[in-house]
Amino acid sequence: MKITDVRTVLLTTPYGIEGSHTRRRSAAFVEVETDEGIVGVGETYAGVYVPDLVPGIVELYKQVLVGRAATDPARLFRDCRWLTGYCGRTGLTVMVLAGIECALWDALGKYRGAPLHELLGGAVHDRLPLYASGGVPTLTRDQLAAQAVQVRADGYRGFKMRANPVAYQPGNEAERVALVREALGPDLLLAVDAVQSLNTRPWSVKQVLRLLDALAPYDLAWAEEFLPPVDPLPYAELRGRTSTPISGGEGITTAAVFEQWLRAGAFDIAQPDPTVIGGIGEARRACEAAAAHHVQVAMHVWGAAPTITANYHLGFTQANCVMLERPVMGNPLETDMLVEPLDVRDGYVLPPRAPGLGVELTGETRARYPYEPGSGSMFG
C-alpha cells in the first residue's frame, strides 16, 4: 500500500449552544490517499486556531511521503521529523504533523481491517468513564446550571467547566462552581479548567491557592491549567501546597518535553492529545512516561471525530488512563464523520470497533460545511 497523495481539507461548521463564546468553528483534516483506494483521515488541533497555515506545512511534509509504503507510520513520522528537525522541533509544525501521523494510522487500520487499538497492542479496558466537557465562562449562570442538569440527565460520569481565564474572581468562580455542584449532585465528578494559556497576565501560585481554597467545598476532581503552561516548576510547587489534584499537558507538542514536566512532578493527572503532540506514537510515549512516574492519564479531547477517536483508541490501550473527555458544546463534526456511533452505556464508552480511527470524510460532509477563510479562533 503506497502513498499517492497527502492533502489538507479545511471545513467550517456552526458551533456552540446559546451563550457560547463563538458560533462557528473550523477544523483542519489531513487525508493520506493510497494506491489501494484507501484514504486515511487525521486531524490537527492547529486547524481550530490557524487553519490557513496548515496546508502549506502539509505540502512541506508531502515530499517525504508520496511514493512510500504507508504501512509503517512510526518510520514515516521519524522521516518527517528529520525534515523539520532544525526549524520545527516543537510547536505548529509538530501539531500539523500530528494530523498526518493519525491519518497514516487510520489508513493502516483500514488496510488491515482492524481498529486502531488492536494495532497498538489491544485494549486493556473493557470500558472507560466519560465526562462531559463544556461550561464555558460566557454562559450565564442559568445556562451553566441548565447544561449541568443536562449532563446528569444524559448519564455522564462527570462534568468539566471553565473558569474565566482572563479575570481573577475567586468569589464569582466559587458561586458558579457551587451552582454546578448542586445541579450535578454529590456523586458526579466535577473538574474546572482555567485555560491559563489564554491569559496574557497568568495567575500566580499564590492566587491559585486562594482560588482553590474558595473552591474546596465543592470537591474538585482536578484543577486544570490553573497556571501558565510554560514552566513545570510552579505546577510542582502548587501540587505540594494543595490537596486538589493538578492536571495539564494538553498543549505540549513532544513526548520528550512531556517527560520533562513529569520528571519535575508537575501533574497528578496528565492530559496528552495525539492531535497536538505529534500523533499516536508521541502520545503513547507520553502516556507511558506518565505511568513510569505513577501519574494517571485523562486524554485531552476538544475536536472533531478524528480527535475523539484517536484519543479514545489510545486511551483504551493505556492502563493508567482513567477517564475520557467528551465535548458537549455543539460541534456537528463530532458525530458526522463517525463510521459508527460511539457505544456508550451508563456513562461509560466501549472500545470503538470500526477499522482505523473509525472515521470518514465524505463529499456530503465537505459540501455541507465549506471552509470560511479567516475563521480561526484563539478561544478554540
N, C-alpha and C positions, 0 to 999 in steps of 0.2 A: 504494500500500500504506500504509494509515493504522493508527496505533496505537490499539487499542481497550482495552487493559488492560496494566498493569505490576504484577507481584506477586512476592512472595518465597515460596520453597519451602525449608523447613528440613528436613534429614534427619540422622539419626544412624546410624552403622554400627559393627559390630565392627571393631576395628583392631589392627594390630600382630602381631608374632611373639613367640615365647617370650622373655621378658626385656624386652619393650617398656616404655617409660616410661608408656604409657597403653593401655588396651584398648578404648577407644571414641573416636570422632571425629565431630564434627558439621561440617556444611557448609551454606552459605547460597547458594542459586541464585536468580537473577532470571529471570523469564520475561517477555518482551515479546510480547504477542499482537496480531495484526493482522487487518484485515478480509479478508485473502486466505486466512485459515486457517493462516497460517504463524506459528509460535511460535519466537522466538529465545531461546536459553538462554545465560546467562553465569553466572559465579561470582565472588564476592568473598571474598578471603582473610580478611576480617573474620569470616566465618562459623565459622572454626576457634576463634576467641578469644572473640567476643561475639555469638553467633548471635541472642540475644534482642533485641539492639539494631538489627539490620539491618532488620526490616520497617518500623519507624517512619520510618527515613531513606528507604527506597524509596517510602513513601507521600508523603513530602515532595516528592520529585522527580517523582512520578507526575503531579502537577498541571501540570507543564511539558510533559508528553509526550503524554498522551491526546488524540486527535484530530489529531495532527500526522502528516505523512508520515514513514515510517520509513526513507527512502532516503538520508538524509544524517546518518550517525552523528556526524560532526565538528561539524556545526551544532547538533545536539541536545545534544551534550556541552557546547558553549560556553554554551548557554542554561541548562543545569542548573548549571554552574559559577557563572553570574551569580547564580542564586537563593541560593546559599550563599557568595557572594563575601566577605562580611564575617565570617561565623561558621564557615566551613568551607573555608578555602583549602587546608589540608593535613589529613592525618590520617584519622580514621574516615569522615567524610563522603565524602572522595575515594575511599577504598577501597570503599565501598558503590557509589558512582557507577561505579566500575570494572566491577562486575558488570552494571550497566545498559548501559554502553557496549559491553561484549563481547557482550551479548545482541542489541543493535542490529546489530552487525556479523554475528552469526550469522543473524539474520533476513534481512539484505540478501543474504548469500551463498546462503541457501536460496531466496530470491526469484529470484535470477539464475542459480541452478543452478551456482554456482562456489565452489570452496574459497577460504577467506579469503586465502591467499597470492596468488591471482590478483587479487583486489580490491585488494591492496596494491601491485600492480605486477609480481608474478610472482616465483617462486623464483629465487635466484641460486646455489643449491647443488643438486646432484643428490642429495646425501645429507649427513647430519651425524652425527658420532660421538655415541654415548650413553654417559654414565657412570651407574652405579647409585649411589643416594643412600640411605644408611642408617647403620649403625654407631653407634646412639645410646649414650650413656655408661652406661645401665642394663644393657646386655648384659654378661654375664660374658666373660672372655677366650676361653673355649671357644666361646661363642655368637658372639662377634665374629669369631673366626677361621673358624668354620663359614660365616658369612654371606659373608665374603670369598672363601672357596673356591667357594661357590655362584655368586657374581658372576662369577668367572673361568669357571666351567663354563657359565654362561649366555651367554657371549660378549661381555659388555660391554667397552668400551674403557677403563674406569676405574672407580674407586670413591671415594666421599666418605664419610668417617666423622666422627663428632662427638667433640670433646673434652668433658670435664666443664666446663660453662660457669661453675659457681659454686665450684669448687675448683681452686686453682692448684697443680698437682702435676707439674712437668716430668719427673721420673723415671718416674712412673706412665704419663704420656701417651707417653713415648718407648717404654716397654715395649709398650703396646698398639699403637702405630703399627708397631713392629718386627714384631709378630705378623701384622698385616695385610699389610705389605710382603712378608713371607715367603710368605704364602698367595697373594698376587696374582702373585708373581714380579716380575722387574725391568722388564718391558716395559709393564705397565699403569699408567695414570695413577693417582696417589693424592693426594687432597686432604683437608684437615682443616678442619672448621668449628667454631669455638669459641663461637658463638652468644652473644656478649657482650651482646646485647640483653636477655638473661635475668639477667644478673649485677648485683645491687644494689651490688656493690663491684668494678667492672670492672678489668681488668688495666691496668697502665701500659705505656708503650713499653719501659721497662727490663725489666719482667717478660716481655713478649712476646719481646724479643730473646734473653733467656736460654732461653725455651722453644723458640724456633726454632733456636737452637744445638743443643739436645738432639735436635731432630727432623731436623737437617741430613743425617745419614747415610741417610735414607730417601727422599730425592729427591722432595719435595713439589711437586706441580704448582701449588698455591697454598695460602695460608693465608687462610681466610675469616672475617671478622668477629672477629679476634683483639683488637680494641679496641672500646670502646663506640661505637655508630653515631650519635653526636650531633655530632661535630666532625671536619671533614676534615683539619685541620692535623696532628693526631697520626698519622693514616694516612700523610700525605705524609712526615712525619719518619721513620716506620717504613720506608717504601719506600726512603728514602735511606740506610738503615743496614743493610739486609739484601738478600741476593740472592734470597730466596724471593719469588715473585710474591704480591702482596697483592690480595685481592678483597673486594667488598662492594657494598652499594647496594640489597639486596632490600627494605628497609623504607622507602625514600624514596618519598614519595607524590606528587611532581610532577616533571615534566621540568625545570622551572626550578631546583629545588633540586639535582637530579641534575647539571645543568650546573655548578653552583657547586662540587660535590665534584670533578668532573672538572677544572675550572679550577684547583683547589687542588693537583692532582696526587695525589689520594688513592688511585687504583686502577691496578693493572696489568690487572685483569680486572673489568669492570662486570657487575652482575647485576640488571638491572631485571626486573619482573614485571608484566604487564598487569593482573592481579587485585589489585594493590596500588597501583600508580602512577596509576591513574585510567582505565585501559583501553588499548586497542590504540594509539590515537593518541599518547597521552603516552609509552607505552613505546617506540614507534617514534622519537619525538623524542629520547628518552634514548639509544637505540642510535646515532642519527645524531650526537648530541653526542659520544658515545664515539669514534666514527670520526673526528670532527674533531680529537680530542685523541690520536689514534693509540692508542686503548685497545681491546683485544679484549672481546667480549661472550660470556658464558655465561649464558643466561637462567635465572633462579631459578624452580624448579618444585617445588611442595610442596602439591599439592591434588588435587582430583578431575579427571575427564576434561576439563571445560571449561578448567581451569587448564592442564593438559598441552597440549591442542591449541592454545589461544590463544598460548602461548609458542612452540610448535613452528612454527606458521604464520608468526608474526612472525620467528622466528629464521631461517627459510629465505629471507626477503627481505632480510636484512642481511648484507652481505659480511664484516663484522667479527665475525659470530657463529661461534665455533669449536667449540662443543660444547653438547649439551643434557643436562639433568638428568632422570633417571627414578627416582622414589621406589620403594623396594623394602621398605617397612615394612608392607605388607599392608592396603591400603585398597581394598575392593571397588568403590568408586565410580570408581577409576582406570580400570576396564575396563567396568563395567556400562553406562555411559552412551555409550560409543563406538558410532557408527553402523557402523563397520567397524574391525577391529583395526589397530593400528599396523603398518606394513610395515617390519620390522626384519630386516636381513640382515648377518651377520658383525659385529654390534655397531654398525651404522650404521642410522639411521632415514631413510626416504624421505619426500618431501613428502606429507602427507595428501591424499586425493583427494575425500572426501565434501564436499558443499556446506556453506558456512558454516564453523563450527568443527568440524563432523563429530560432533555430539553430539545426543542426545535424552533427555528426562526422561519416561519412560513411567509409566503408572499402576502397573504391576507394580513398578517401582523404588521409587516412593513408598510402596507398601504394604509392601514388604519392609524398608524402613529408616525406620520412623516416628521423628519427632523426639522426643528426650528433653530436656525443659527442664532448664536448669542444666548442660548438658553441655559448655560451652565450656572450653577448656584453655589456660592460659598457655604450656604447653610445646609446643603445636602437635601 
